[in-house]
Amino acid sequence: MKAVDVRAMTADQLGDELLKLKKEQFNLRFQSATGQLDKSSRVREVRRDIARIKTIMAEKKSAEANG
């Protein structure tokens, strides 16, 4: 997921995407623990996407507060 795509989303869309990624992260962590994980690089991608969304959400909230 590109930062440009994330910045184009509304606050509601960001919240939904964050929830979806957190569920995926949980499932990947569970697969890793049971030895069923096929693509280990996906864990890193999801973690970075979550951080990217949280950062942009904070930026938007800050910009909204500052006017």
A tleap script that builds the chain and sets N, CA, C and O, in Angstrom:
source leaprc.protein.ff14SB
mol = sequence {
  NMET LYS ALA VAL ASP VAL ARG ALA MET THR
  ALA ASP GLN LEU GLY ASP GLU LEU LEU LYS
  LEU LYS LYS GLU GLN PHE ASN LEU ARG PHE
  GLN SER ALA THR GLY GLN LEU ASP LYS SER
  SER ARG VAL ARG GLU VAL ARG ARG ASP ILE
  ALA ARG ILE LYS THR ILE MET ALA GLU LYS
  LYS SER ALA GLU ALA ASN CGLY
}
set mol.1.N position { 0.849 -1.170 0.000 }
set mol.1.CA position { 0.000 0.000 0.000 }
set mol.1.C position { 0.898 1.238 0.000 }
set mol.1.O position { 1.824 1.355 0.803 }
set mol.2.N position { 0.608 2.132 -0.898 }
set mol.2.CA position { 1.391 3.355 -1.031 }
set mol.2.C position { 0.826 4.448 -0.126 }
set mol.2.O position { -0.373 4.482 0.150 }
set mol.3.N position { 1.699 5.333 0.327 }
set mol.3.CA position { 1.275 6.435 1.184 }
set mol.3.C position { 0.314 7.360 0.447 }
set mol.3.O position { -0.588 7.931 1.059 }
set mol.4.N position { 0.497 7.508 -0.842 }
set mol.4.CA position { -0.396 8.365 -1.640 }
set mol.4.C position { -1.816 7.817 -1.594 }
set mol.4.O position { -2.776 8.579 -1.483 }
set mol.5.N position { -1.949 6.502 -1.680 }
set mol.5.CA position { -3.271 5.877 -1.620 }
set mol.5.C position { -3.906 6.075 -0.251 }
set mol.5.O position { -5.105 6.330 -0.140 }
set mol.6.N position { -3.093 5.956 0.782 }
set mol.6.CA position { -3.605 6.089 2.146 }
set mol.6.C position { -4.045 7.523 2.409 }
set mol.6.O position { -5.076 7.747 3.044 }
set mol.7.N position { -3.280 8.487 1.930 }
set mol.7.CA position { -3.628 9.897 2.138 }
set mol.7.C position { -4.947 10.270 1.451 }
set mol.7.O position { -5.630 11.195 1.890 }
set mol.8.N position { -5.302 9.568 0.395 }
set mol.8.CA position { -6.537 9.858 -0.334 }
set mol.8.C position { -7.772 9.325 0.392 }
set mol.8.O position { -8.893 9.690 0.037 }
set mol.9.N position { -7.592 8.485 1.383 }
set mol.9.CA position { -8.727 7.888 2.099 }
set mol.9.C position { -9.294 8.853 3.132 }
set mol.9.O position { -8.595 9.735 3.632 }
set mol.10.N position { -10.576 8.668 3.439 }
set mol.10.CA position { -11.215 9.443 4.498 }
set mol.10.C position { -10.882 8.804 5.848 }
set mol.10.O position { -10.304 7.719 5.909 }
set mol.11.N position { -11.251 9.484 6.912 }
set mol.11.CA position { -10.977 8.974 8.257 }
set mol.11.C position { -11.681 7.640 8.500 }
set mol.11.O position { -11.114 6.742 9.123 }
set mol.12.N position { -12.906 7.509 8.014 }
set mol.12.CA position { -13.652 6.255 8.182 }
set mol.12.C position { -12.987 5.113 7.416 }
set mol.12.O position { -12.868 3.995 7.916 }
set mol.13.N position { -12.559 5.418 6.200 }
set mol.13.CA position { -11.883 4.397 5.403 }
set mol.13.C position { -10.573 3.967 6.057 }
set mol.13.O position { -10.223 2.787 6.039 }
set mol.14.N position { -9.854 4.924 6.633 }
set mol.14.CA position { -8.601 4.597 7.319 }
set mol.14.C position { -8.863 3.691 8.516 }
set mol.14.O position { -8.126 2.736 8.756 }
set mol.15.N position { -9.910 3.996 9.255 }
set mol.15.CA position { -10.261 3.163 10.407 }
set mol.15.C position { -10.621 1.746 9.991 }
set mol.15.O position { -10.214 0.781 10.638 }
set mol.16.N position { -11.377 1.622 8.920 }
set mol.16.CA position { -11.758 0.297 8.421 }
set mol.16.C position { -10.537 -0.485 7.937 }
set mol.16.O position { -10.398 -1.676 8.214 }
set mol.17.N position { -9.660 0.200 7.214 }
set mol.17.CA position { -8.460 -0.453 6.702 }
set mol.17.C position { -7.543 -0.883 7.851 }
set mol.17.O position { -6.939 -1.954 7.798 }
set mol.18.N position { -7.443 -0.049 8.886 }
set mol.18.CA position { -6.626 -0.377 10.048 }
set mol.18.C position { -7.170 -1.623 10.745 }
set mol.18.O position { -6.403 -2.506 11.130 }
set mol.19.N position { -8.467 -1.696 10.904 }
set mol.19.CA position { -9.093 -2.859 11.531 }
set mol.19.C position { -8.826 -4.124 10.713 }
set mol.19.O position { -8.506 -5.175 11.267 }
set mol.20.N position { -8.959 -4.012 9.398 }
set mol.20.CA position { -8.720 -5.153 8.512 }
set mol.20.C position { -7.271 -5.641 8.622 }
set mol.20.O position { -7.011 -6.843 8.672 }
set mol.21.N position { -6.334 -4.686 8.659 }
set mol.21.CA position { -4.917 -5.055 8.748 }
set mol.21.C position { -4.572 -5.674 10.099 }
set mol.21.O position { -3.754 -6.590 10.169 }
set mol.22.N position { -5.187 -5.183 11.165 }
set mol.22.CA position { -4.933 -5.765 12.482 }
set mol.22.C position { -5.445 -7.205 12.557 }
set mol.22.O position { -4.814 -8.061 13.177 }
set mol.23.N position { -6.584 -7.467 11.929 }
set mol.23.CA position { -7.094 -8.841 11.883 }
set mol.23.C position { -6.157 -9.733 11.078 }
set mol.23.O position { -5.881 -10.870 11.461 }
set mol.24.N position { -5.675 -9.204 9.963 }
set mol.24.CA position { -4.734 -9.975 9.146 }
set mol.24.C position { -3.439 -10.238 9.909 }
set mol.24.O position { -2.869 -11.325 9.821 }
set mol.25.N position { -2.979 -9.238 10.657 }
set mol.25.CA position { -1.767 -9.401 11.450 }
set mol.25.C position { -1.954 -10.504 12.496 }
set mol.25.O position { -1.054 -11.316 12.711 }
set mol.26.N position { -3.109 -10.532 13.136 }
set mol.26.CA position { -3.394 -11.579 14.113 }
set mol.26.C position { -3.360 -12.954 13.453 }
set mol.26.O position { -2.756 -13.893 13.972 }
set mol.27.N position { -4.022 -13.058 12.295 }
set mol.27.CA position { -4.055 -14.342 11.590 }
set mol.27.C position { -2.663 -14.776 11.145 }
set mol.27.O position { -2.325 -15.957 11.231 }
set mol.28.N position { -1.862 -13.840 10.675 }
set mol.28.CA position { -0.497 -14.173 10.263 }
set mol.28.C position { 0.340 -14.619 11.456 }
set mol.28.O position { 1.136 -15.551 11.349 }
set mol.29.N position { 0.159 -13.954 12.581 }
set mol.29.CA position { 0.901 -14.325 13.788 }
set mol.29.C position { 0.508 -15.732 14.232 }
set mol.29.O position { 1.357 -16.517 14.653 }
set mol.30.N position { -0.772 -16.041 14.137 }
set mol.30.CA position { -1.265 -17.368 14.496 }
set mol.30.C position { -0.700 -18.424 13.552 }
set mol.30.O position { -0.276 -19.491 13.995 }
set mol.31.N position { -0.692 -18.128 12.242 }
set mol.31.CA position { -0.134 -19.063 11.263 }
set mol.31.C position { 1.348 -19.284 11.508 }
set mol.31.O position { 1.849 -20.398 11.362 }
set mol.32.N position { 2.043 -18.227 11.877 }
set mol.32.CA position { 3.475 -18.343 12.146 }
set mol.32.C position { 3.741 -19.253 13.349 }
set mol.32.O position { 4.670 -20.060 13.341 }
set mol.33.N position { 2.918 -19.107 14.368 }
set mol.33.CA position { 3.104 -19.907 15.583 }
set mol.33.C position { 2.820 -21.382 15.341 }
set mol.33.O position { 3.419 -22.247 15.979 }
set mol.34.N position { 1.902 -21.670 14.417 }
set mol.34.CA position { 1.551 -23.062 14.149 }
set mol.34.C position { 2.346 -23.652 12.988 }
set mol.34.O position { 2.169 -24.819 12.638 }
set mol.35.N position { 3.231 -22.836 12.387 }
set mol.35.CA position { 4.067 -23.338 11.306 }
set mol.35.C position { 3.370 -23.425 9.967 }
set mol.35.O position { 3.823 -24.160 9.089 }
set mol.36.N position { 2.290 -22.705 9.784 }
set mol.36.CA position { 1.522 -22.770 8.542 }
set mol.36.C position { 1.713 -21.534 7.672 }
set mol.36.O position { 1.047 -21.394 6.647 }
set mol.37.N position { 2.606 -20.643 8.061 }
set mol.37.CA position { 2.799 -19.400 7.324 }
set mol.37.C position { 3.558 -19.661 6.034 }
set mol.37.O position { 4.661 -20.206 6.054 }
set mol.38.N position { 2.962 -19.268 4.905 }
set mol.38.CA position { 3.579 -19.493 3.602 }
set mol.38.C position { 4.507 -18.350 3.208 }
set mol.38.O position { 5.614 -18.583 2.721 }
set mol.39.N position { 4.061 -17.130 3.418 }
set mol.39.CA position { 4.804 -15.965 2.958 }
set mol.39.C position { 5.179 -15.109 4.172 }
set mol.39.O position { 4.399 -14.259 4.602 }
set mol.40.N position { 6.364 -15.335 4.713 }
set mol.40.CA position { 6.768 -14.644 5.936 }
set mol.40.C position { 6.969 -13.147 5.726 }
set mol.40.O position { 6.890 -12.377 6.683 }
set mol.41.N position { 7.225 -12.727 4.506 }
set mol.41.CA position { 7.430 -11.301 4.242 }
set mol.41.C position { 6.143 -10.504 4.416 }
set mol.41.O position { 6.187 -9.291 4.620 }
set mol.42.N position { 5.007 -11.172 4.338 }
set mol.42.CA position { 3.716 -10.488 4.483 }
set mol.42.C position { 3.555 -9.918 5.888 }
set mol.42.O position { 2.889 -8.899 6.068 }
set mol.43.N position { 4.161 -10.568 6.891 }
set mol.43.CA position { 4.082 -10.080 8.272 }
set mol.43.C position { 4.686 -8.677 8.347 }
set mol.43.O position { 4.120 -7.780 8.971 }
set mol.44.N position { 5.822 -8.503 7.713 }
set mol.44.CA position { 6.513 -7.213 7.711 }
set mol.44.C position { 5.711 -6.165 6.943 }
set mol.44.O position { 5.605 -5.020 7.383 }
set mol.45.N position { 5.152 -6.546 5.809 }
set mol.45.CA position { 4.355 -5.616 5.006 }
set mol.45.C position { 3.144 -5.109 5.785 }
set mol.45.O position { 2.840 -3.916 5.772 }
set mol.46.N position { 2.463 -6.020 6.455 }
set mol.46.CA position { 1.270 -5.647 7.213 }
set mol.46.C position { 1.645 -4.720 8.363 }
set mol.46.O position { 0.959 -3.731 8.620 }
set mol.47.N position { 2.727 -5.042 9.047 }
set mol.47.CA position { 3.168 -4.211 10.166 }
set mol.47.C position { 3.483 -2.787 9.687 }
set mol.47.O position { 3.131 -1.811 10.350 }
set mol.48.N position { 4.138 -2.680 8.550 }
set mol.48.CA position { 4.476 -1.358 8.009 }
set mol.48.C position { 3.242 -0.613 7.515 }
set mol.48.O position { 3.157 0.607 7.656 }
set mol.49.N position { 2.291 -1.330 6.942 }
set mol.49.CA position { 1.047 -0.696 6.497 }
set mol.49.C position { 0.266 -0.147 7.693 }
set mol.49.O position { -0.307 0.940 7.620 }
set mol.50.N position { 0.248 -0.898 8.787 }
set mol.50.CA position { -0.426 -0.429 10.001 }
set mol.50.C position { 0.229 0.849 10.501 }
set mol.50.O position { -0.460 1.807 10.850 }
set mol.51.N position { 1.549 0.867 10.538 }
set mol.51.CA position { 2.273 2.050 10.993 }
set mol.51.C position { 2.016 3.235 10.063 }
set mol.51.O position { 1.860 4.366 10.522 }
set mol.52.N position { 1.973 2.975 8.760 }
set mol.52.CA position { 1.736 4.030 7.778 }
set mol.52.C position { 0.352 4.646 7.982 }
set mol.52.O position { 0.199 5.867 7.948 }
set mol.53.N position { -0.643 3.803 8.192 }
set mol.53.CA position { -2.002 4.300 8.396 }
set mol.53.C position { -2.098 5.098 9.692 }
set mol.53.O position { -2.710 6.166 9.717 }
set mol.54.N position { -1.504 4.592 10.761 }
set mol.54.CA position { -1.544 5.308 12.037 }
set mol.54.C position { -0.858 6.665 11.933 }
set mol.54.O position { -1.337 7.648 12.498 }
set mol.55.N position { 0.251 6.724 11.220 }
set mol.55.CA position { 0.975 7.982 11.046 }
set mol.55.C position { 0.127 8.996 10.287 }
set mol.55.O position { 0.040 10.157 10.687 }
set mol.56.N position { -0.489 8.568 9.208 }
set mol.56.CA position { -1.292 9.485 8.398 }
set mol.56.C position { -2.552 9.905 9.145 }
set mol.56.O position { -3.002 11.042 9.004 }
set mol.57.N position { -3.125 9.004 9.937 }
set mol.57.CA position { -4.279 9.374 10.752 }
set mol.57.C position { -3.892 10.467 11.753 }
set mol.57.O position { -4.645 11.417 11.970 }
set mol.58.N position { -2.712 10.322 12.357 }
set mol.58.CA position { -2.235 11.329 13.316 }
set mol.58.C position { -1.964 12.658 12.615 }
set mol.58.O position { -2.259 13.717 13.167 }
set mol.59.N position { -1.408 12.615 11.411 }
set mol.59.CA position { -1.161 13.835 10.655 }
set mol.59.C position { -2.461 14.558 10.335 }
set mol.59.O position { -2.553 15.779 10.463 }
set mol.60.N position { -3.459 13.796 9.920 }
set mol.60.CA position { -4.749 14.403 9.583 }
set mol.60.C position { -5.406 14.997 10.825 }
set mol.60.O position { -5.998 16.074 10.760 }
set mol.61.N position { -5.307 14.308 11.943 }
set mol.61.CA position { -5.896 14.810 13.187 }
set mol.61.C position { -5.194 16.091 13.625 }
set mol.61.O position { -5.840 17.033 14.082 }
set mol.62.N position { -3.872 16.123 13.486 }
set mol.62.CA position { -3.096 17.302 13.845 }
set mol.62.C position { -3.432 18.475 12.934 }
set mol.62.O position { -3.581 19.602 13.405 }
set mol.63.N position { -3.550 18.222 11.649 }
set mol.63.CA position { -3.884 19.279 10.696 }
set mol.63.C position { -5.286 19.820 10.966 }
set mol.63.O position { -5.540 21.016 10.822 }
set mol.64.N position { -6.188 18.928 11.358 }
set mol.64.CA position { -7.557 19.337 11.661 }
set mol.64.C position { -7.590 20.209 12.915 }
set mol.64.O position { -8.342 21.182 12.971 }
set mol.65.N position { -6.786 19.871 13.913 }
set mol.65.CA position { -6.753 20.614 15.157 }
set mol.65.C position { -6.118 21.993 14.971 }
set mol.65.O position { -6.520 22.969 15.605 }
set mol.66.N position { -5.125 22.052 14.094 }
set mol.66.CA position { -4.445 23.317 13.866 }
set mol.66.C position { -5.189 24.229 12.889 }
set mol.66.O position { -4.871 25.410 12.753 }
set mol.67.N position { -6.157 23.670 12.233 }
set mol.67.CA position { -7.025 24.477 11.401 }
set mol.67.C position { -6.606 24.622 10.012 }
set mol.67.O position { -7.281 25.290 9.230 }
savepdb mol mol.pdb
quit
